[in-house]
């Protein structure tokens, strides 16, 4: 029973231009990667930019296993799904994201929910999220892809409303019940849940069957494993015992951390104990 590790190239190898990162990841031994939305604020990038992005992966021999839908991760912002000002922008980018996923074989698409907006009712934002997530799930379903819902920590994202496993699963259930979508799953980011003092072992044991993807970083500084307080050997064992493995067709664990030294290649020592 095995786990599989991919590298998030939106947060790692940032020493390099984005299109050079897949080759650097391959040189470091990775065959799979994930990205936040790689086109900045453009929900509908040019064909040339999309071609350059997919070519960088192909040329490096790196597969894409995770991609965010168009989002906004500027200072304080946390996605577009429920934000009225950006609802159209999110919808415009759905087909682009799904098209990239189809082209690359990526089957996990992350939809960051967005912050609560002052002056906008919670119900209005929930209704918009339902519309956008339903549209995203329908588009993703055409290629057999899954839409992921992620919980963030309230320390770094105080206006983000989904800050626990329970809240994320409740939103998945709400959207599924209203739209009939069956391809929504939980993106279990162990760093964010740990920052919220959630019992990670209880979460894994109770809900691993609903994980579409897992991401990791250590606490409190979001560094690589073994740079902080979490026991990753025990967490990896718990994931395996709960059935989150490559053999189950899942088992990808995304490295979404900030290297302690600022140099990505210095941050892989912890992986030596896995071999």
C-alpha positions as CSV (number, residue, x, y, z in Angstrom):
1,X,0.0,0.0,0.0
2,X,1.7,3.2,-1.2
3,X,1.3,7.0,-1.1
4,X,2.3,9.2,-4.0
5,X,3.8,12.6,-3.7
6,X,3.4,15.5,-6.1
7,X,5.0,19.0,-5.9
8,X,3.0,22.2,-5.9
9,X,4.9,24.4,-8.3
10,X,3.1,27.6,-7.4
11,X,4.8,27.6,-4.0
12,X,7.9,25.5,-4.6
13,X,10.7,26.3,-7.0
14,X,9.6,29.9,-7.0
15,X,13.3,30.7,-7.4
16,X,12.6,30.0,-11.1
17,X,10.2,31.4,-13.7
18,X,7.0,29.4,-13.7
19,X,7.6,27.6,-17.0
20,X,11.0,26.4,-15.8
21,X,9.7,24.8,-12.7
22,X,8.4,21.5,-14.2
23,X,11.9,20.7,-15.5
24,X,13.4,21.6,-12.1
25,X,10.8,19.3,-10.4
26,X,11.7,16.4,-12.8
27,X,15.4,16.9,-12.1
28,X,14.6,16.7,-8.4
29,X,12.9,13.3,-9.0
30,X,9.2,14.3,-9.2
31,X,7.0,13.0,-12.0
32,X,3.8,14.8,-10.9
33,X,2.9,18.4,-10.1
34,X,0.0,20.6,-9.1
35,X,-0.5,24.4,-9.6
36,X,-2.7,27.2,-8.3
37,X,-4.2,29.0,-11.3
38,X,-1.0,29.7,-13.3
39,X,-2.3,32.7,-15.4
40,X,-2.6,35.4,-12.8
41,X,-5.8,37.4,-13.0
42,X,-6.7,36.1,-16.5
43,X,-9.6,33.7,-16.3
44,X,-9.4,33.1,-20.0
45,X,-5.7,33.2,-21.0
46,X,-4.5,33.2,-24.6
47,X,-4.1,29.9,-26.4
48,X,-0.4,30.7,-26.6
49,X,-0.1,30.9,-22.9
50,X,-2.1,27.7,-22.3
51,X,0.1,25.9,-24.9
52,X,3.3,27.2,-23.2
53,X,2.0,25.9,-19.9
54,X,1.1,22.4,-21.1
55,X,4.3,22.2,-23.2
56,X,6.5,23.0,-20.1
57,X,4.9,20.0,-18.4
58,X,5.1,17.7,-21.4
59,X,8.7,18.6,-22.2
60,X,9.7,17.9,-18.6
61,X,7.9,14.6,-18.4
62,X,5.8,15.8,-15.5
63,X,2.1,15.0,-15.2
64,X,-0.4,17.5,-13.8
65,X,-2.5,16.0,-11.0
66,X,-4.0,19.1,-9.5
67,X,-5.1,22.5,-10.7
68,X,-7.0,25.4,-9.2
69,X,-9.9,26.9,-11.1
70,X,-9.3,30.7,-11.8
71,X,-8.8,32.3,-8.4
72,X,-7.5,35.4,-6.6
73,X,-4.7,34.8,-4.2
74,X,-3.7,38.4,-3.9
75,X,-3.1,39.8,-0.5
76,X,-6.0,38.7,1.7
77,X,-8.1,37.2,-1.2
78,X,-9.0,33.5,-1.2
79,X,-10.8,32.5,-4.4
80,X,-13.7,33.5,-6.5
81,X,-16.5,30.9,-6.1
82,X,-18.8,32.9,-3.7
83,X,-17.6,36.5,-4.5
84,X,-20.3,38.4,-6.5
85,X,-17.8,40.8,-8.0
86,X,-15.9,37.9,-9.6
87,X,-18.7,35.3,-10.2
88,X,-18.6,35.9,-14.0
89,X,-14.8,35.7,-14.0
90,X,-15.0,32.3,-12.3
91,X,-17.6,31.0,-14.7
92,X,-15.6,32.2,-17.7
93,X,-12.6,30.2,-16.6
94,X,-14.4,26.9,-15.9
95,X,-14.1,25.6,-19.5
96,X,-10.5,26.7,-19.7
97,X,-9.6,24.9,-16.5
98,X,-11.5,21.8,-17.6
99,X,-9.9,22.0,-21.0
100,X,-6.4,22.1,-19.5
101,X,-7.3,19.1,-17.3
102,X,-8.6,17.1,-20.2
103,X,-5.4,17.9,-22.2
104,X,-3.1,17.0,-19.4
105,X,-4.9,14.1,-17.8
106,X,-5.5,16.1,-14.6
107,X,-8.5,14.9,-12.7
108,X,-8.5,17.2,-9.5
109,X,-9.7,20.8,-9.8
110,X,-9.7,22.9,-6.7
111,X,-12.4,25.6,-6.3
112,X,-11.4,28.0,-3.5
113,X,-14.6,29.3,-2.0
114,X,-13.7,33.0,-1.5
115,X,-14.0,35.3,1.5
116,X,-17.0,36.7,3.1
117,X,-17.6,40.1,1.6
118,X,-18.7,43.1,3.7
119,X,-22.1,44.4,2.7
120,X,-23.0,41.1,1.0
121,X,-25.4,38.7,2.7
122,X,-24.2,35.2,3.6
123,X,-27.2,33.8,1.7
124,X,-26.3,35.7,-1.4
125,X,-22.8,34.3,-1.3
126,X,-24.1,30.8,-0.6
127,X,-26.5,31.0,-3.6
128,X,-23.6,32.2,-5.9
129,X,-21.4,29.4,-4.6
130,X,-24.1,26.8,-5.3
131,X,-24.4,28.1,-8.9
132,X,-20.7,28.2,-9.5
133,X,-19.9,24.9,-7.9
134,X,-22.7,23.2,-9.7
135,X,-21.5,24.6,-13.1
136,X,-17.9,23.6,-12.2
137,X,-18.9,20.1,-11.2
138,X,-21.0,19.6,-14.4
139,X,-18.1,20.7,-16.6
140,X,-15.6,18.6,-14.7
141,X,-17.9,15.5,-14.9
142,X,-17.6,15.6,-18.7
143,X,-14.0,14.5,-18.4
144,X,-14.3,12.3,-15.3
145,X,-12.7,15.0,-13.0
146,X,-13.5,15.9,-9.4
147,X,-14.1,19.4,-8.0
148,X,-12.3,19.9,-4.7
149,X,-13.5,22.0,-1.7
150,X,-10.7,23.1,0.7
151,X,-10.8,24.3,4.3
152,X,-8.3,27.0,5.2
153,X,-7.2,28.2,8.6
154,X,-8.8,31.3,10.1
155,X,-5.5,32.6,11.4
156,X,-4.2,33.4,8.0
157,X,-7.6,33.7,6.3
158,X,-10.0,35.2,8.8
159,X,-12.7,36.1,6.3
160,X,-12.7,32.6,4.7
161,X,-15.9,30.8,5.9
162,X,-14.8,27.1,5.5
163,X,-12.2,26.5,8.2
164,X,-12.8,22.9,9.2
165,X,-13.4,19.4,7.8
166,X,-17.0,19.6,9.0
167,X,-17.7,22.9,7.2
168,X,-16.1,21.6,4.0
169,X,-18.1,18.4,4.0
170,X,-21.3,20.3,4.8
171,X,-20.8,22.5,1.7
172,X,-20.1,19.5,-0.4
173,X,-23.3,17.9,0.8
174,X,-25.3,21.0,0.3
175,X,-24.1,21.4,-3.3
176,X,-24.5,17.7,-4.1
177,X,-28.1,17.7,-2.7
178,X,-29.1,20.8,-4.7
179,X,-27.4,19.9,-8.0
180,X,-27.2,16.1,-8.0
181,X,-23.4,16.4,-8.5
182,X,-21.5,13.3,-7.4
183,X,-18.0,14.5,-8.3
184,X,-17.3,16.8,-5.3
185,X,-14.7,15.8,-2.8
186,X,-12.7,17.3,0.1
187,X,-9.2,18.6,-0.3
188,X,-7.7,17.7,3.0
189,X,-4.9,20.2,3.7
190,X,-3.3,18.9,6.9
191,X,-1.5,22.2,7.5
192,X,-4.6,24.3,7.5
193,X,-6.5,21.8,9.7
194,X,-3.6,21.5,12.2
195,X,-3.5,25.3,12.5
196,X,-7.1,25.1,13.5
197,X,-6.3,22.5,16.2
198,X,-8.3,19.8,14.4
199,X,-7.4,16.3,15.4
200,X,-5.8,15.1,12.2
201,X,-5.9,11.4,13.1
202,X,-9.6,11.5,13.9
203,X,-10.3,13.4,10.7
204,X,-8.3,10.8,8.6
205,X,-9.9,7.8,10.3
206,X,-13.4,9.2,9.9
207,X,-13.3,10.9,6.5
208,X,-10.5,9.6,4.3
209,X,-13.1,8.0,2.0
210,X,-14.2,11.6,1.1
211,X,-10.7,12.9,0.4
212,X,-10.1,13.8,-3.2
213,X,-6.6,15.1,-2.5
214,X,-4.2,15.7,0.4
215,X,-1.8,18.6,0.9
216,X,0.9,18.9,3.5
217,X,3.1,21.5,5.3
218,X,4.4,21.5,8.8
219,X,3.2,23.9,11.5
220,X,3.5,26.6,12.6
221,X,5.6,28.2,9.8
222,X,4.3,26.1,6.8
223,X,7.7,24.6,6.2
224,X,8.6,21.2,4.9
225,X,7.8,18.1,7.0
226,X,10.0,17.6,10.1
227,X,10.6,21.4,10.3
228,X,7.8,21.9,12.9
229,X,5.5,20.1,15.2
230,X,3.6,17.5,13.1
231,X,4.5,13.8,13.1
232,X,4.3,13.0,9.4
233,X,5.4,9.4,9.7
234,X,2.4,8.7,11.8
235,X,0.1,10.8,9.6
236,X,1.3,8.9,6.4
237,X,0.7,5.6,8.2
238,X,-2.8,6.8,9.2
239,X,-3.6,7.8,5.6
240,X,-2.5,4.4,4.4
241,X,-4.4,2.5,7.0
242,X,-7.5,4.5,6.2
243,X,-7.3,3.5,2.5
244,X,-6.0,6.7,1.0
245,X,-3.4,5.0,-1.2
246,X,-2.3,4.8,-4.8
247,X,-3.9,1.4,-5.0
248,X,-7.3,3.0,-4.3
249,X,-6.8,5.3,-7.3
250,X,-6.1,8.2,-5.0
251,X,-3.2,8.6,-2.7
252,X,-1.6,11.8,-4.1
253,X,-0.1,14.0,-1.5
254,X,0.8,17.5,-2.6
255,X,3.8,19.2,-1.2
256,X,2.5,22.7,-0.5
257,X,5.0,24.2,1.8
258,X,7.6,27.0,2.0
259,X,11.2,25.7,2.2
260,X,12.7,26.7,5.5
261,X,15.9,28.0,3.8
262,X,14.1,29.5,0.9
263,X,15.8,27.1,-1.4
264,X,13.5,24.3,-2.7
265,X,16.2,21.7,-3.3
266,X,17.2,22.0,0.4
267,X,13.8,20.9,1.5
268,X,13.6,17.3,0.4
269,X,15.7,15.5,3.1
270,X,12.6,14.3,4.9
271,X,11.7,12.2,1.9
272,X,14.8,10.0,2.3
273,X,13.1,8.1,5.1
274,X,10.2,7.2,2.8
275,X,12.4,5.0,0.5
